[in-house]
Amino acid sequence: VYETRKILGDESIQICATCIRIPVSNCHSETINVETERPVSVEEARRLFAATPGITVIDDPANSQYPMPSTCDGSDDVFIGRIRKDMSNPNAITFWCVSDNLRKGAATNAVQIAELLAKNLK
């Protein structure tokens, strides 16, 4: 909770998190619920995620296609799936997110931050 607020630079963000440990060598997996200022359809959210560099959308639950640590391990991308409306809030969506924490959380993130700084400090 505190780390997320620090990363986003906003101490007022309301966060409710539960940590669950599962036996995988690496990768973090999260169910994320986001409240938006206006209603966002599942299709719009899927389109926005897919258009964002560094995000891969795998979202076909009917065919058991969604992000899993076993298939996302070793990638720099963040994988999003199981995108759905929050039935309790018309301005919210919920989705499943998986990323390789050693690559995205550590190594790749550091490189991307350095590249951003270098680009903006010219």
C-alpha positions as CSV (number, residue, x, y, z in Angstrom):
1,V,0.0,0.0,0.0
2,Y,2.7,2.5,1.0
3,E,5.0,1.5,-1.9
4,T,2.2,2.0,-4.4
5,R,1.4,5.5,-3.0
6,K,5.1,6.3,-3.2
7,I,5.5,5.1,-6.8
8,L,2.4,7.1,-7.9
9,G,3.4,10.1,-5.9
10,D,-0.1,10.4,-4.3
11,E,-0.6,9.7,-0.6
12,S,-4.3,10.2,-0.9
13,I,-4.9,7.1,-3.2
14,Q,-7.2,4.7,-1.4
15,I,-5.7,1.2,-1.7
16,C,-6.8,-2.2,-0.3
17,A,-4.3,-4.9,-0.9
18,T,-3.9,-8.5,0.1
19,C,-0.6,-10.4,-0.4
20,I,-0.8,-14.0,-1.3
21,R,2.3,-16.2,-1.6
22,I,2.3,-19.0,-4.2
23,P,5.1,-21.3,-5.1
24,V,6.6,-19.7,-8.2
25,S,10.2,-18.8,-8.8
26,N,9.3,-15.2,-9.6
27,C,6.5,-13.0,-11.0
28,H,4.0,-10.9,-9.1
29,S,0.3,-11.4,-9.8
30,E,-2.4,-9.0,-8.7
31,T,-6.1,-8.4,-9.0
32,I,-6.5,-4.7,-9.5
33,N,-9.6,-2.6,-9.1
34,V,-9.5,0.9,-10.6
35,E,-12.2,3.6,-10.1
36,T,-12.3,6.1,-12.9
37,E,-13.8,9.6,-13.1
38,R,-16.4,8.3,-15.7
39,P,-17.7,4.9,-16.7
40,V,-15.2,2.9,-18.8
41,S,-16.3,-0.1,-20.9
42,V,-14.4,-3.3,-20.9
43,E,-13.7,-2.8,-24.6
44,E,-12.3,0.7,-24.0
45,A,-10.1,-0.5,-21.1
46,R,-8.9,-3.4,-23.3
47,R,-8.1,-1.0,-26.1
48,L,-6.3,1.4,-23.9
49,F,-4.2,-1.3,-22.2
50,A,-3.3,-2.8,-25.6
51,A,-2.2,0.6,-27.0
52,T,0.2,1.1,-24.0
53,P,3.8,0.2,-24.7
54,G,5.0,-2.4,-22.3
55,I,1.6,-3.9,-21.7
56,T,0.4,-7.2,-23.3
57,V,-3.3,-8.0,-23.1
58,I,-4.2,-11.7,-22.8
59,D,-7.9,-11.7,-22.2
60,D,-9.9,-14.7,-23.4
61,P,-11.2,-16.5,-20.3
62,A,-13.6,-18.6,-22.3
63,N,-10.6,-20.4,-23.8
64,S,-8.5,-20.3,-20.6
65,Q,-6.3,-17.5,-22.0
66,Y,-5.2,-15.1,-19.4
67,P,-1.9,-14.0,-17.8
68,M,-0.2,-16.6,-15.6
69,P,3.2,-16.5,-14.0
70,S,4.3,-19.7,-15.8
71,T,3.8,-18.0,-19.2
72,C,4.9,-14.4,-18.3
73,D,8.3,-15.3,-16.7
74,G,11.2,-13.8,-18.5
75,S,9.4,-10.9,-20.1
76,D,9.8,-7.2,-19.7
77,D,6.1,-6.6,-20.3
78,V,3.3,-6.4,-17.9
79,F,0.5,-8.8,-18.8
80,I,-3.2,-7.8,-18.3
81,G,-6.3,-10.0,-18.5
82,R,-9.6,-10.9,-17.0
83,I,-10.7,-7.3,-17.7
84,R,-14.3,-6.9,-16.3
85,K,-16.7,-4.3,-15.0
86,D,-16.9,-3.9,-11.2
87,M,-20.6,-4.8,-10.7
88,S,-20.6,-2.7,-7.5
89,N,-19.4,0.5,-9.1
90,P,-20.3,1.8,-12.6
91,N,-17.0,3.8,-12.7
92,A,-14.7,0.9,-11.9
93,I,-13.0,-2.0,-13.7
94,T,-11.2,-5.0,-12.3
95,F,-8.4,-6.9,-14.0
96,W,-5.7,-9.5,-13.4
97,C,-2.1,-8.3,-13.8
98,V,1.1,-10.4,-14.0
99,S,4.7,-9.3,-14.4
100,D,8.2,-10.8,-13.9
101,N,9.3,-8.8,-10.9
102,L,13.0,-9.4,-11.5
103,R,12.8,-8.0,-15.0
104,K,10.1,-5.4,-14.8
105,G,10.3,-4.6,-11.2
106,A,14.0,-4.4,-11.0
107,A,16.2,-4.4,-14.1
108,T,13.9,-3.1,-16.8
109,N,12.3,-0.5,-14.6
110,A,15.7,0.9,-13.8
111,V,16.7,1.1,-17.5
112,Q,13.4,2.7,-18.4
113,I,13.7,5.3,-15.7
114,A,17.3,6.1,-16.9
115,E,16.1,6.3,-20.5
116,L,13.3,8.7,-19.5
117,L,15.7,10.9,-17.5
118,A,18.2,11.0,-20.3
119,K,15.5,11.9,-22.9
120,N,14.1,14.7,-20.7
121,L,17.4,16.1,-19.5
122,K,18.7,16.9,-23.0
